[in-house]
């Protein structure tokens, strides 16, 4: 539920396809708006709308602006992050594809990713059985793991989303922070690989 991440997911998918077998991509989850409990205020909606317009201008992806007519929407990203963590544990190879589906569902189709039934339906399109998904999604263990991941992502300095890191022998090394097009991402990745 990060608009710039929505714009960036096609870049990462393309990078992964171009670097097939030479690059392993893992999606990690940050706590952007996780556990929000208050409905969006007018100022928040205005800021979000501005961001959505900038993303749309940059990457030409569809947005459903009817979202901003909702009166009491609570922008809690935790359920979507938890659902994707479940996907990563159950079917790791599908994580990026399910993320793309979540982005499209929220930004283009106006679906509410805070609703468990919506998440169940979306992961079900990828062959993940409802009972298996819900057992994990509703477990205390998955909630604990997600909070640990939020803390880890924060500890490595991923405070802007999206951010891309390369895992090195010394730990994660930041490649980019914020949205960049594919050519810039590849240049920075190559520069980092050449410096090793």
MDTraj code that builds the backbone (N, CA, C; nanometers):
import mdtraj as md
import numpy as np

residues = "UNK UNK UNK UNK UNK UNK UNK UNK UNK UNK UNK UNK UNK UNK UNK UNK UNK UNK UNK UNK UNK UNK UNK UNK UNK UNK UNK UNK UNK UNK UNK UNK UNK UNK UNK UNK UNK UNK UNK UNK UNK UNK UNK UNK UNK UNK UNK UNK UNK UNK UNK UNK UNK UNK UNK UNK UNK UNK UNK UNK UNK UNK UNK UNK UNK UNK UNK UNK UNK UNK UNK UNK UNK UNK UNK UNK UNK UNK UNK UNK UNK UNK UNK UNK UNK UNK UNK UNK UNK UNK UNK UNK UNK UNK UNK UNK UNK UNK UNK UNK UNK UNK UNK UNK UNK UNK UNK UNK UNK UNK UNK UNK UNK UNK UNK UNK UNK UNK UNK UNK UNK UNK UNK UNK UNK UNK UNK UNK UNK UNK UNK UNK UNK UNK UNK UNK UNK UNK UNK UNK UNK UNK UNK UNK UNK UNK UNK UNK UNK UNK UNK UNK UNK UNK UNK UNK UNK UNK UNK UNK UNK UNK UNK UNK UNK UNK UNK UNK UNK UNK UNK UNK UNK UNK UNK UNK UNK UNK UNK UNK UNK UNK UNK UNK UNK UNK UNK UNK UNK UNK UNK UNK UNK UNK UNK UNK".split()
xyz = np.array([
    [0.0835, -0.1188, 0.0000],
    [0.0000, 0.0000, 0.0000],
    [0.0881, 0.1254, 0.0000],
    [0.1927, 0.1197, -0.0809],
    [0.2868, 0.2301, -0.0998],
    [0.2843, 0.2635, -0.2482],
    [0.2424, 0.3846, -0.2824],
    [0.2224, 0.4199, -0.4232],
    [0.3512, 0.4116, -0.5044],
    [0.4623, 0.4561, -0.4471],
    [0.5886, 0.4478, -0.5205],
    [0.6325, 0.3023, -0.5375],
    [0.5978, 0.2173, -0.4415],
    [0.6270, 0.0740, -0.4562],
    [0.5434, 0.0153, -0.5699],
    [0.4189, 0.0589, -0.5821],
    [0.3327, 0.0183, -0.6934],
    [0.4013, 0.0531, -0.8248],
    [0.4557, 0.1734, -0.8343],
    [0.5267, 0.2140, -0.9546],
    [0.6566, 0.1391, -0.9767],
    [0.7184, 0.0949, -0.8678],
    [0.8506, 0.0325, -0.8749],
    [0.8444, -0.1179, -0.8991],
    [0.7352, -0.1822, -0.8640],
    [0.7256, -0.3272, -0.8799],
    [0.7488, -0.3710, -1.0243],
    [0.6951, -0.3025, -1.1269],
    [0.7276, -0.3435, -1.2648],
    [0.8769, -0.3327, -1.2950],
    [0.9454, -0.2355, -1.2350],
    [1.0897, -0.2203, -1.2551],
    [1.1620, -0.3425, -1.1985],
    [1.1248, -0.3831, -1.0785],
    [1.1897, -0.4979, -1.0139],
    [1.1576, -0.6270, -1.0893],
    [1.0351, -0.6412, -1.1353],
    [0.9984, -0.7611, -1.2109],
    [1.0802, -0.7696, -1.3402],
    [1.0987, -0.6561, -1.4061],
    [1.1778, -0.6524, -1.5299],
    [1.3249, -0.6827, -1.4997],
    [1.3773, -0.6252, -1.3936],
    [1.5154, -0.6512, -1.3538],
    [1.5355, -0.8003, -1.3273],
    [1.4423, -0.8576, -1.2532],
    [1.4525, -1.0007, -1.2226],
    [1.4510, -1.0844, -1.3507],
    [1.3670, -1.0482, -1.4476],
    [1.3606, -1.1221, -1.5741],
    [1.4908, -1.1068, -1.6529],
    [1.5456, -0.9868, -1.6585],
    [1.6686, -0.9615, -1.7331],
    [1.7897, -1.0284, -1.6694],
    [1.7884, -1.0368, -1.5372],
    [1.9020, -1.0932, -1.4638],
    [1.8710, -1.2359, -1.4165],
    [1.7858, -1.3037, -1.4877],
    [1.7436, -1.4391, -1.4511],
    [1.8642, -1.5269, -1.4197],
    [1.8584, -1.5962, -1.3086],
    [1.9624, -1.6877, -1.2596],
    [2.0861, -1.6163, -1.2060],
    [2.0967, -1.4848, -1.2245],
    [2.2123, -1.4117, -1.1706],
    [2.1735, -1.3256, -1.0512],
    [2.0440, -1.3178, -1.0237],
    [1.9962, -1.2269, -0.9209],
    [1.8775, -1.2901, -0.8491],
    [1.8829, -1.2907, -0.7190],
    [1.7697, -1.3398, -0.6404],
    [1.7054, -1.2184, -0.5729],
    [1.5766, -1.2018, -0.5939],
    [1.5031, -1.0888, -0.5376],
    [1.4211, -1.1371, -0.4198],
    [1.4333, -1.0673, -0.3077],
    [1.3489, -1.0967, -0.1918],
    [1.2801, -0.9680, -0.1493],
    [1.1493, -0.9758, -0.1317],
    [1.0699, -0.8610, -0.0878],
    [1.0645, -0.8608, 0.0644],
    [1.1025, -0.7468, 0.1238],
    [1.0923, -0.7284, 0.2686],
    [0.9882, -0.6208, 0.2960],
    [0.9316, -0.6223, 0.4159],
    [0.8194, -0.5347, 0.4465],
    [0.8564, -0.4321, 0.5523],
    [0.8279, -0.3065, 0.5207],
    [0.8486, -0.1978, 0.6157],
    [0.7163, -0.1581, 0.6776],
    [0.7252, -0.0855, 0.7875],
    [0.6023, -0.0565, 0.8637],
    [0.5385, 0.0772, 0.8278],
    [0.5426, 0.1125, 0.7009],
    [0.4761, 0.2333, 0.6535],
    [0.3257, 0.2236, 0.6820],
    [0.2762, 0.3041, 0.7704],
    [0.1342, 0.3089, 0.8098],
    [0.0827, 0.1802, 0.8742],
    [0.1726, 0.0926, 0.9160],
    [0.1264, -0.0293, 0.9830],
    [0.0640, 0.0085, 1.1170],
    [-0.0446, -0.0554, 1.1482],
    [-0.1174, -0.0355, 1.2740],
    [-0.1843, 0.1009, 1.2847],
    [-0.2043, 0.1690, 1.1718],
    [-0.2809, 0.2946, 1.1763],
    [-0.4192, 0.2622, 1.2315],
    [-0.4722, 0.3516, 1.3135],
    [-0.6013, 0.3226, 1.3767],
    [-0.7025, 0.4355, 1.3593],
    [-0.6602, 0.5453, 1.3004],
    [-0.7492, 0.6598, 1.2799],
    [-0.7795, 0.6768, 1.1312],
    [-0.9021, 0.7134, 1.0969],
    [-0.9338, 0.7396, 0.9559],
    [-0.8468, 0.8518, 0.8998],
    [-0.8240, 0.8460, 0.7693],
    [-0.7446, 0.9493, 0.7039],
    [-0.8125, 1.0849, 0.7173],
    [-0.7338, 1.1853, 0.7495],
    [-0.7844, 1.3230, 0.7552],
    [-0.7732, 1.3848, 0.6160],
    [-0.8400, 1.4971, 0.5985],
    [-0.8390, 1.5646, 0.4681],
    [-0.6963, 1.5955, 0.4226],
    [-0.6126, 1.6415, 0.5137],
    [-0.4741, 1.6740, 0.4784],
    [-0.3981, 1.5493, 0.4321],
    [-0.4218, 1.4368, 0.5012],
    [-0.3583, 1.3105, 0.4621],
    [-0.4027, 1.2690, 0.3220],
    [-0.5326, 1.2826, 0.2963],
    [-0.5851, 1.2481, 0.1640],
    [-0.5237, 1.3367, 0.0560],
    [-0.5102, 1.4659, 0.0848],
    [-0.4499, 1.5572, -0.0123],
    [-0.3048, 1.5188, -0.0420],
    [-0.2306, 1.4836, 0.0618],
    [-0.0916, 1.4417, 0.0428],
    [-0.0836, 1.3129, -0.0385],
    [-0.1699, 1.2166, -0.0038],
    [-0.1719, 1.0907, -0.0781],
    [-0.2102, 1.1129, -0.2240],
    [-0.3112, 1.1953, -0.2475],
    [-0.3562, 1.2213, -0.3844],
    [-0.2428, 1.2825, -0.4661],
    [-0.1683, 1.3746, -0.4047],
    [-0.0535, 1.4344, -0.4734],
    [0.0506, 1.3296, -0.5090],
    [0.0773, 1.2392, -0.4168],
    [0.1730, 1.1314, -0.4431],
    [0.1225, 1.0418, -0.5549],
    [-0.0042, 1.0046, -0.5508],
    [-0.0598, 0.9179, -0.6548],
    [-0.0453, 0.9832, -0.7919],
    [-0.0724, 1.1132, -0.8016],
    [-0.0591, 1.1844, -0.9299],
    [0.0853, 1.1827, -0.9780],
    [0.1810, 1.2053, -0.8870],
    [0.3222, 1.2047, -0.9261],
    [0.3651, 1.0665, -0.9749],
    [0.3197, 0.9623, -0.9055],
    [0.3528, 0.8260, -0.9477],
    [0.2923, 0.7995, -1.0848],
    [0.1674, 0.8375, -1.1036],
    [0.0996, 0.8125, -1.2310],
    [0.1704, 0.8841, -1.3462],
    [0.2146, 1.0068, -1.3218],
    [0.2883, 1.0808, -1.4252],
    [0.4208, 1.0123, -1.4585],
    [0.4867, 0.9589, -1.3578],
    [0.6189, 0.8981, -1.3760],
    [0.6113, 0.7618, -1.4448],
    [0.5139, 0.6797, -1.4062],
    [0.5148, 0.5400, -1.4523],
    [0.3934, 0.5012, -1.5353],
    [0.2969, 0.5890, -1.5477],
    [0.1802, 0.5642, -1.6329],
    [0.1052, 0.4364, -1.5957],
    [0.0776, 0.4213, -1.4664],
    [-0.0047, 0.3106, -1.4183],
    [-0.1412, 0.3648, -1.3784],
    [-0.2464, 0.2807, -1.3835],
    [-0.3811, 0.3290, -1.3487],
    [-0.4008, 0.3456, -1.1980],
    [-0.4780, 0.4464, -1.1622],
    [-0.5193, 0.4710, -1.0239],
    [-0.6692, 0.4957, -1.0212],
    [-0.7345, 0.4437, -0.9191],
    [-0.8774, 0.4672, -0.8983],
    [-0.8900, 0.5748, -0.7905],
    [-0.9141, 0.6978, -0.8341],
    [-0.9178, 0.8112, -0.7415],
    [-1.0475, 0.8192, -0.6615],
    [-1.1401, 0.7270, -0.6871],
    [-1.2605, 0.7224, -0.6029],
    [-1.2249, 0.6878, -0.4590],
    [-1.1060, 0.6333, -0.4396],
    [-1.0563, 0.6033, -0.3054],
    [-1.0729, 0.7240, -0.2130],
    [-1.0508, 0.8424, -0.2670],
    [-1.0501, 0.9631, -0.1838],
    [-1.1894, 1.0128, -0.1458],
    [-1.2928, 0.9465, -0.1975],
    [-1.4288, 0.9822, -0.1565],
    [-1.4719, 0.9042, -0.0324],
    [-1.3921, 0.8038, 0.0074],
    [-1.4257, 0.7255, 0.1264],
    [-1.4116, 0.8138, 0.2506],
    [-1.5084, 0.8032, 0.3394],
    [-1.5117, 0.8909, 0.4564],
    [-1.4294, 0.8401, 0.5740],
    [-1.4232, 0.7111, 0.5935],
    [-1.3651, 0.6601, 0.7185],
    [-1.2570, 0.5533, 0.6948],
    [-1.1847, 0.5634, 0.5843],
    [-1.0839, 0.4613, 0.5548],
    [-0.9643, 0.4747, 0.6493],
    [-0.9272, 0.3628, 0.7107],
    [-0.8086, 0.3578, 0.7970],
    [-0.6968, 0.2934, 0.7166],
    [-0.5919, 0.3699, 0.6884],
    [-0.4832, 0.3287, 0.5997],
    [-0.3838, 0.2414, 0.6763],
    [-0.4307, 0.1238, 0.7145],
    [-0.3496, 0.0305, 0.7924],
    [-0.2866, -0.0711, 0.6975],
    [-0.1557, -0.0647, 0.6792],
    [-0.0875, -0.1522, 0.5847],
    [-0.0510, -0.2882, 0.6435],
    [-0.0698, -0.3061, 0.7740],
    [-0.0265, -0.4290, 0.8393],
    [-0.0922, -0.5556, 0.7810],
    [-0.2242, -0.5593, 0.7572],
    [-0.2828, -0.6829, 0.7025],
    [-0.2240, -0.7225, 0.5670],
    [-0.2013, -0.6254, 0.4787],
    [-0.1440, -0.6573, 0.3472],
    [-0.0010, -0.7080, 0.3620],
    [0.0774, -0.6457, 0.4486],
    [0.2149, -0.6926, 0.4722],
    [0.2141, -0.8340, 0.5300],
    [0.1251, -0.8573, 0.6258],
    [0.1170, -0.9902, 0.6882],
    [0.0760, -1.0949, 0.5845],
    [-0.0185, -1.0603, 0.4971],
    [-0.0617, -1.1533, 0.3929],
    [0.0536, -1.1862, 0.2987],
    [0.1322, -1.0859, 0.2620],
    [0.2459, -1.1109, 0.1731],
    [0.3553, -1.1914, 0.2422],
    [0.3725, -1.1706, 0.3722],
    [0.4669, -1.2530, 0.4466],
    [0.4211, -1.3991, 0.4438],
    [0.2916, -1.4216, 0.4583],
    [0.2375, -1.5576, 0.4477],
    [0.2695, -1.6177, 0.3109],
    [0.2483, -1.5390, 0.2066],
    [0.2777, -1.5863, 0.0708],
    [0.4260, -1.6202, 0.0594],
    [0.5112, -1.5342, 0.1119],
    [0.6558, -1.5586, 0.1032],
    [0.6948, -1.6877, 0.1743],
    [0.6272, -1.7190, 0.2849],
    [0.6556, -1.8422, 0.3573],
    [0.5963, -1.9653, 0.2875],
    [0.4757, -1.9503, 0.2323],
    [0.4069, -2.0631, 0.1695],
    [0.4551, -2.0909, 0.0269],
    [0.4735, -1.9850, -0.0526],
    [0.5125, -1.9974, -0.1936],
    [0.6081, -1.8828, -0.2281],
    [0.7323, -1.8898, -0.1845],
    [0.8258, -1.7778, -0.2008],
    [0.8381, -1.7279, -0.3444],
    [0.8315, -1.8179, -0.4411],
    [0.8485, -1.7790, -0.5805],
    [0.7366, -1.6864, -0.6286],
    [0.6235, -1.6858, -0.5588],
    [0.5089, -1.6038, -0.6008],
    [0.5044, -1.4657, -0.5363],
    [0.5946, -1.4362, -0.4450],
    [0.5837, -1.3142, -0.3658],
    [0.5716, -1.1889, -0.4514],
    [0.6596, -1.1733, -0.5485],
    [0.6587, -1.0526, -0.6314],
    [0.5324, -1.0445, -0.7172],
    [0.4839, -1.1597, -0.7623],
    [0.3624, -1.1600, -0.8439],
    [0.2387, -1.1272, -0.7598],
    [0.2341, -1.1796, -0.6389],
    [0.1211, -1.1475, -0.5510],
    [0.1282, -1.0008, -0.5096],
    [0.2478, -0.9507, -0.4859],
    [0.2632, -0.8074, -0.4561],
    [0.2074, -0.7230, -0.5703],
    [0.2406, -0.7599, -0.6933],
    [0.1873, -0.6878, -0.8100],
    [0.0346, -0.6936, -0.8110],
    [-0.0207, -0.8102, -0.7802],
    [-0.1667, -0.8249, -0.7772],
    [-0.2285, -0.7398, -0.6669],
    [-0.1646, -0.7356, -0.5510],
    [-0.2137, -0.6510, -0.4414],
    [-0.2122, -0.5043, -0.4829],
    [-0.1016, -0.4613, -0.5438],
    [-0.0926, -0.3221, -0.5889],
    [-0.2044, -0.2885, -0.6866],
    [-0.2235, -0.3735, -0.7859],
    [-0.3284, -0.3485, -0.8854],
    [-0.4661, -0.3461, -0.8204],
    [-0.4886, -0.4395, -0.7284],
    [-0.6188, -0.4465, -0.6608],
    [-0.6467, -0.3182, -0.5835],
    [-0.5470, -0.2686, -0.5122],
    [-0.5673, -0.1491, -0.4291],
    [-0.5708, -0.0217, -0.5122],
    [-0.4700, -0.0005, -0.5949],
    [-0.4575, 0.1278, -0.6652],
    [-0.5448, 0.1388, -0.7893],
    [-0.5568, 0.0318, -0.8660],
    [-0.6327, 0.0397, -0.9911],
    [-0.7781, -0.0016, -0.9757],
    [-0.8037, -0.1006, -0.8869],
    [-0.9392, -0.1542, -0.8740],
    [-1.0138, -0.1029, -0.7515],
    [-0.9444, -0.0330, -0.6639],
    [-1.0096, 0.0244, -0.5463],
    [-1.0514, -0.0762, -0.4413],
    [-0.9872, -0.1929, -0.4362],
    [-1.0221, -0.2930, -0.3351],
    [-0.9548, -0.2580, -0.2019],
    [-1.0176, -0.2985, -0.0936],
    [-0.9711, -0.2657, 0.0409],
    [-0.8814, -0.3771, 0.0943],
    [-0.7508, -0.3529, 0.0947],
    [-0.6554, -0.4544, 0.1395],
    [-0.6466, -0.4646, 0.2910],
    [-0.7286, -0.3912, 0.3613],
    [-0.7363, -0.4107, 0.5066],
    [-0.8383, -0.5189, 0.5404],
    [-0.9147, -0.5641, 0.4410],
    [-1.0185, -0.6651, 0.4595],
    [-0.9627, -0.8048, 0.4342],
    [-0.9723, -0.8907, 0.5308],
    [-0.9194, -1.0273, 0.5190],
    [-0.9813, -1.1015, 0.4008],
    [-1.1106, -1.0846, 0.3774],
    [-1.1770, -1.1553, 0.2669],
    [-1.1166, -1.1166, 0.1318],
    [-1.0792, -0.9917, 0.1161],
    [-1.0160, -0.9463, -0.0090],
    [-0.8795, -1.0120, -0.0250],
    [-0.8033, -1.0168, 0.0829],
    [-0.6708, -1.0790, 0.0782],
    [-0.6814, -1.2276, 0.0458],
    [-0.7775, -1.2951, 0.1066],
    [-0.7994, -1.4382, 0.0801],
    [-0.8301, -1.4599, -0.0681],
    [-0.9175, -1.3760, -0.1226],
    [-0.9541, -1.3898, -0.2638],
    [-0.8332, -1.3678, -0.3551],
    [-0.7522, -1.2693, -0.3233],
    [-0.6369, -1.2389, -0.4079],
    [-0.5320, -1.3501, -0.4036],
    [-0.4984, -1.3991, -0.2851],
    [-0.3988, -1.5075, -0.2790],
    [-0.4550, -1.6366, -0.3375],
    [-0.5864, -1.6527, -0.3282],
    [-0.6508, -1.7698, -0.3866],
    [-0.6332, -1.7767, -0.5376],
    [-0.6213, -1.6614, -0.6028],
    [-0.5989, -1.6590, -0.7477],
    [-0.4647, -1.7215, -0.7845],
    [-0.3764, -1.7346, -0.6857],
    [-0.2442, -1.7938, -0.7094],
    [-0.2362, -1.9369, -0.6565],
    [-0.3524, -1.9953, -0.6253],
    [-0.3580, -2.1349, -0.5852],
    [-0.3284, -2.1607, -0.4384],
    [-0.3276, -2.0553, -0.3584],
    [-0.3047, -2.0738, -0.2149],
    [-0.4391, -2.0971, -0.1483],
    [-0.4537, -2.2131, -0.0849],
    [-0.5820, -2.2514, -0.0256],
    [-0.6177, -2.1614, 0.0922],
    [-0.7449, -2.1288, 0.1002],
    [-0.7957, -2.0381, 0.2032],
    [-0.7641, -2.0866, 0.3439],
    [-0.7898, -2.2139, 0.3730],
    [-0.7697, -2.2627, 0.5099],
    [-0.6226, -2.2578, 0.5502],
    [-0.5344, -2.2904, 0.4570],
    [-0.3908, -2.2861, 0.4843],
    [-0.3455, -2.1419, 0.5066],
    [-0.3907, -2.0530, 0.4187],
    [-0.3540, -1.9123, 0.4302],
    [-0.4042, -1.8526, 0.5619],
    [-0.5315, -1.8762, 0.5929],
    [-0.5895, -1.8168, 0.7141],
    [-0.5263, -1.8701, 0.8417],
    [-0.4924, -1.9979, 0.8426],
    [-0.4286, -2.0546, 0.9617],
    [-0.2978, -1.9822, 0.9912],
    [-0.2231, -1.9524, 0.8867],
    [-0.0966, -1.8811, 0.9053],
    [-0.1215, -1.7324, 0.9306],
    [-0.2085, -1.6710, 0.8514],
    [-0.2369, -1.5278, 0.8591],
    [-0.2849, -1.4860, 0.9982],
    [-0.3637, -1.5716, 1.0620],
    [-0.4220, -1.5381, 1.1917],
    [-0.3383, -1.5858, 1.3099],
    [-0.2232, -1.6445, 1.2835],
    [-0.1406, -1.6987, 1.3920],
    [-0.0590, -1.5889, 1.4611],
    [-0.0343, -1.6089, 1.5884],
    [0.0507, -1.5164, 1.6632],
    [0.1932, -1.5194, 1.6101],
    [0.2370, -1.6349, 1.5617],
    [0.3734, -1.6502, 1.5109],
    [0.3977, -1.5596, 1.3912],
    [0.3016, -1.5525, 1.2976],
    [0.3214, -1.4688, 1.1792],
    [0.3219, -1.3212, 1.2188],
    [0.2405, -1.2854, 1.3167],
    [0.2391, -1.1466, 1.3641],
    [0.3737, -1.1107, 1.4274],
    [0.4292, -1.2048, 1.5030],
    [0.5601, -1.1822, 1.5650],
    [0.6679, -1.1678, 1.4580],
    [0.6653, -1.2566, 1.3589],
    [0.7649, -1.2503, 1.2513],
    [0.7560, -1.1188, 1.1746],
    [0.6349, -1.0725, 1.1521],
    [0.6185, -0.9465, 1.0789],
    [0.6756, -0.8299, 1.1588],
    [0.6491, -0.8260, 1.2880],
    [0.7041, -0.7180, 1.3705],
    [0.8567, -0.7228, 1.3714],
    [0.9125, -0.8433, 1.3730],
    [1.0588, -0.8568, 1.3662],
    [1.1109, -0.8052, 1.2328],
    [1.0371, -0.8330, 1.1260],
    [1.0799, -0.7849, 0.9945],
    [1.0703, -0.6331, 0.9863],
    [0.9637, -0.5764, 1.0394],
    [0.9536, -0.4300, 1.0432],
    [1.0759, -0.3713, 1.1136],
    [1.1133, -0.4295, 1.2261],
    [1.2286, -0.3802, 1.3028],
    [1.3573, -0.3958, 1.2235],
    [1.3730, -0.5093, 1.1570],
    [1.4934, -0.5338, 1.0777],
    [1.5038, -0.4323, 0.9633],
    [1.3958, -0.4130, 0.8905],
    [1.3955, -0.3196, 0.7774],
    [1.4304, -0.1789, 0.8262],
    [1.3766, -0.1413, 0.9393],
    [1.4098, -0.0116, 0.9975],
    [1.5576, -0.0052, 1.0365],
    [1.6104, -0.1131, 1.0915],
    [1.7489, -0.1146, 1.1407],
    [1.8522, -0.1035, 1.0292],
    [1.8182, -0.1477, 0.9077],
    [1.9148, -0.1382, 0.7973],
    [1.9057, -0.0030, 0.7263],
    [1.8131, 0.0808, 0.7693],
    [1.8032, 0.2152, 0.7131],
    [1.7055, 0.2297, 0.5985],
    [1.6161, 0.1350, 0.5834],
    [1.5141, 0.1449, 0.4783],
    [1.3973, 0.2261, 0.5323],
    [1.4146, 0.3553, 0.5346],
    [1.3110, 0.4441, 0.5878],
    [1.2317, 0.5115, 0.4763],
    [1.2789, 0.4986, 0.3527],
    [1.2084, 0.5470, 0.2346],
    [1.1693, 0.4251, 0.1536],
    [1.0463, 0.4264, 0.1028],
    [0.9996, 0.3112, 0.0253],
    [0.9677, 0.3544, -0.1167],
    [1.0106, 0.2748, -0.2155],
    [1.0893, 0.1519, -0.2020],
    [1.2373, 0.1824, -0.1785],
    [1.3066, 0.0859, -0.1252],
    [1.4520, 0.0883, -0.1134],
    [1.5031, -0.0467, -0.1614],
    [1.6224, -0.0456, -0.2208],
    [1.6825, -0.1695, -0.2702],
    [1.8191, -0.1845, -0.2046],
    [1.8416, -0.3023, -0.1503],
    [1.9682, -0.3360, -0.0865],
    [2.0251, -0.4610, -0.1511],
    [2.1580, -0.4714, -0.1501],
    [2.2245, -0.5948, -0.1914],
    [2.2829, -0.6591, -0.0664],
    [2.2577, -0.7885, -0.0519],
    [2.3143, -0.8617, 0.0611],
    [2.4607, -0.8917, 0.0324],
    [2.5489, -0.8474, 0.1203],
    [2.6925, -0.8711, 0.1042],
    [2.7428, -0.9471, 0.2266],
    [2.8695, -0.9813, 0.2241],
    [2.9298, -1.0490, 0.3383],
    [2.9278, -0.9647, 0.4634],
    [2.9248, -0.8328, 0.4447],
    [2.9213, -0.7410, 0.5592],
    [2.7789, -0.7014, 0.5987],
    [2.6810, -0.7543, 0.5283],
    [2.5416, -0.7200, 0.5568],
    [2.4791, -0.6480, 0.4389],
    [2.3586, -0.5933, 0.4566],
    [2.2898, -0.5263, 0.3466],
    [2.3566, -0.3932, 0.3106],
    [2.3713, -0.3687, 0.1807],
    [2.4303, -0.2452, 0.1301],
    [2.3273, -0.1766, 0.0401],
    [2.2971, -0.0510, 0.0697],
    [2.1909, 0.0192, -0.0030],
    [2.2328, 0.0497, -0.1462],
    [2.1468, 0.0141, -0.2414],
    [2.1690, 0.0451, -0.3830],
    [2.0909, 0.1712, -0.4202],
    [1.9622, 0.1720, -0.3899],
    [1.8794, 0.2903, -0.4177],
    [1.7803, 0.3098, -0.3042],
    [1.7407, 0.4338, -0.2900],
    [1.6364, 0.4690, -0.1937],
    [1.5350, 0.5543, -0.2682],
    [1.4121, 0.5066, -0.2754],
    [1.3097, 0.5752, -0.3525],
    [1.3019, 0.5192, -0.4938],
    [1.2013, 0.5624, -0.5659],
    [1.1781, 0.5132, -0.7018],
    [1.2893, 0.5568, -0.7958],
    [1.3352, 0.4646, -0.8798],
    [1.4238, 0.4948, -0.9927],
    [1.3798, 0.4082, -1.1095],
    [1.4008, 0.4544, -1.2339],
    [1.3688, 0.3691, -1.3489],
    [1.4703, 0.2557, -1.3616],
    [1.4382, 0.1600, -1.4458],
    [1.5193, 0.0394, -1.4606],
    [1.6639, 0.0697, -1.4974],
    [1.6871, 0.1618, -1.5918],
    [1.8246, 0.1870, -1.6353],
    [1.9109, 0.2384, -1.5201],
    [1.8555, 0.3242, -1.4359],
    [1.9305, 0.3763, -1.3214],
    [1.9562, 0.2648, -1.2206],
    [1.8551, 0.1826, -1.1951],
    [1.8724, 0.0719, -1.1013],
    [1.9827, -0.0224, -1.1500],
    [1.9809, -0.0549, -1.2794],
    [2.0846, -0.1438, -1.3330],
    [2.2231, -0.0805, -1.3241],
    [2.2336, 0.0483, -1.3539],
    [2.3630, 0.1173, -1.3445],
    [2.4186, 0.1092, -1.2030],
    [2.3333, 0.1361, -1.1052],
    [2.3797, 0.1344, -0.9660],
    [2.4138, -0.0067, -0.9205],
    [2.3374, -0.1039, -0.9651],
    [2.3660, -0.2429, -0.9313],
    [2.5008, -0.2848, -0.9910],
    [2.5242, -0.2506, -1.1185],
    [2.6501, -0.2855, -1.1832],
    [2.7678, -0.2157, -1.1163],
    [2.7499, -0.0886, -1.0808],
    [2.8555, -0.0133, -1.0128],
    [2.8914, -0.0817, -0.8808],
    [2.7899, -0.1256, -0.8081],
    [2.8152, -0.1903, -0.6794],
    [2.8861, -0.3249, -0.6994],
    [2.8420, -0.3999, -0.8006],
    [2.9064, -0.5290, -0.8274],
    [3.0523, -0.5108, -0.8705],
    [3.0793, -0.4061, -0.9491],
    [3.2161, -0.3809, -0.9948],
    [3.3073, -0.3390, -0.8803],
    [3.2505, -0.2762, -0.7790],
    [3.3329, -0.2288, -0.6669],
    [3.3659, -0.3397, -0.5673],
    [3.3115, -0.4572, -0.5858],
    [3.3339, -0.5684, -0.4909],
    [3.4536, -0.6496, -0.5332],
])
top = md.Topology()
chain = top.add_chain()
for i, resn in enumerate(residues, 1):
    res = top.add_residue(resn, chain, resSeq=i)
    for name in ("N", "CA", "C"):
        top.add_atom(name, md.element.get_by_symbol(name[0]), res)
traj = md.Trajectory(xyz[None], top)
